[in-house]
């Protein structure tokens, strides 16, 4: 999926929609990892 940017974008959009519906949180760890959490957990995000 990393080579097909359109497919990756569609998947990320659907994950964001799902996470917003359950009031969770989403964060990108690196190019190959995405962290999803349920509503009672939040991710502390820092920009480098």
Backbone as CSV, one residue per row, in Angstrom:
resi,resn,N_x,N_y,N_z,CA_x,CA_y,CA_z,C_x,C_y,C_z
1,UNK,0.810,-1.202,0.000,0.000,0.000,0.000,0.854,1.267,0.000
2,UNK,2.076,1.184,0.500,2.916,2.375,0.537,3.215,2.913,-0.854
3,UNK,3.221,2.040,-1.848,3.527,2.479,-3.213,2.308,3.024,-3.933
4,UNK,1.115,2.662,-3.484,-0.125,3.144,-4.097,-0.706,4.239,-3.204
5,UNK,-0.318,5.486,-3.473,-0.707,6.606,-2.615,-2.213,6.821,-2.574
6,UNK,-2.893,6.562,-3.672,-4.348,6.748,-3.719,-5.045,5.767,-2.779
7,UNK,-4.629,4.503,-2.812,-5.224,3.497,-1.938,-4.926,3.826,-0.481
8,UNK,-3.695,4.219,-0.205,-3.306,4.569,1.159,-4.125,5.749,1.663
9,UNK,-4.327,6.743,0.838,-5.118,7.912,1.209,-6.559,7.522,1.516
10,UNK,-7.135,6.653,0.695,-8.511,6.195,0.924,-8.633,5.431,2.240
11,UNK,-7.651,4.608,2.536,-7.675,3.835,3.779,-7.537,4.755,4.989
12,UNK,-6.629,5.719,4.900,-6.444,6.679,6.003,-7.728,7.474,6.224
13,UNK,-8.382,7.899,5.155,-9.636,8.637,5.281,-10.708,7.802,5.965
14,UNK,-10.813,6.526,5.616,-11.825,5.678,6.255,-11.478,5.426,7.722
15,UNK,-10.184,5.295,8.036,-9.788,5.147,9.439,-10.120,6.407,10.237
16,UNK,-9.866,7.584,9.655,-10.184,8.843,10.331,-11.681,8.962,10.595
17,UNK,-12.492,8.575,9.615,-13.946,8.619,9.777,-14.385,7.710,10.912
18,UNK,-13.838,6.497,10.952,-14.184,5.558,12.012,-13.749,6.080,13.374
19,UNK,-12.519,6.564,13.469,-11.997,7.064,14.744,-12.817,8.257,15.235
20,UNK,-13.215,9.150,14.329,-14.046,10.285,14.721,-15.414,9.824,15.207
21,UNK,-15.963,8.764,14.615,-17.282,8.277,15.016,-17.271,7.678,16.416
22,UNK,-16.121,7.111,16.838,-16.042,6.555,18.193,-15.343,7.511,19.155
23,UNK,-15.034,8.710,18.674,-14.360,9.756,19.454,-12.995,9.293,19.963
24,UNK,-12.282,8.564,19.118,-10.933,8.091,19.439,-9.889,9.055,18.933
25,UNK,-8.673,8.558,18.806,-7.566,9.390,18.355,-6.711,8.581,17.376
26,UNK,-6.063,9.282,16.458,-5.230,8.642,15.448,-3.927,9.427,15.318
27,UNK,-2.821,8.703,15.142,-1.521,9.355,14.961,-0.642,8.472,14.094
28,UNK,0.198,9.107,13.309,1.162,8.377,12.489,2.460,8.249,13.274
29,UNK,2.907,7.012,13.458,4.138,6.752,14.193,5.331,6.910,13.257
30,UNK,5.291,6.247,12.122,6.304,6.395,11.084,5.653,6.041,9.749
31,UNK,6.436,5.826,8.712,5.868,5.566,7.392,5.061,4.276,7.321
32,UNK,5.293,3.363,8.239,4.620,2.072,8.184,3.678,1.814,9.344
33,UNK,3.546,2.743,10.282,2.736,2.504,11.475,1.790,3.664,11.751
34,UNK,0.543,3.304,12.058,-0.477,4.268,12.463,-1.057,3.766,13.775
35,UNK,-1.174,4.642,14.750,-1.702,4.287,16.057,-3.141,4.768,16.156
36,UNK,-4.049,3.864,16.522,-5.452,4.179,16.736,-5.784,3.880,18.190
37,UNK,-6.511,4.784,18.845,-6.884,4.552,20.237,-8.384,4.729,20.413
38,UNK,-8.968,4.059,21.407,-10.391,4.228,21.691,-10.654,5.569,22.375
39,UNK,-11.918,5.853,22.640,-12.316,7.166,23.142,-11.733,7.505,24.506
40,UNK,-11.474,6.540,25.340,-10.982,6.856,26.676,-9.459,7.024,26.743
41,UNK,-8.800,6.956,25.606,-7.348,7.150,25.534,-7.044,8.235,24.508
42,UNK,-6.112,9.102,24.833,-5.692,10.144,23.904,-4.190,10.038,23.674
43,UNK,-3.753,10.465,22.530,-2.348,10.437,22.147,-1.757,11.824,22.356
44,UNK,-0.640,11.894,23.069,0.062,13.161,23.242,0.934,13.341,22.011
45,UNK,0.628,14.385,21.233,1.308,14.592,19.950,2.304,15.745,20.085
46,UNK,3.529,15.463,19.656,4.579,16.480,19.628,5.107,16.575,18.207
47,UNK,5.338,17.766,17.757,5.935,17.969,16.432,7.421,18.140,16.602
48,UNK,8.175,17.555,15.702,9.633,17.655,15.771,10.134,18.802,14.950
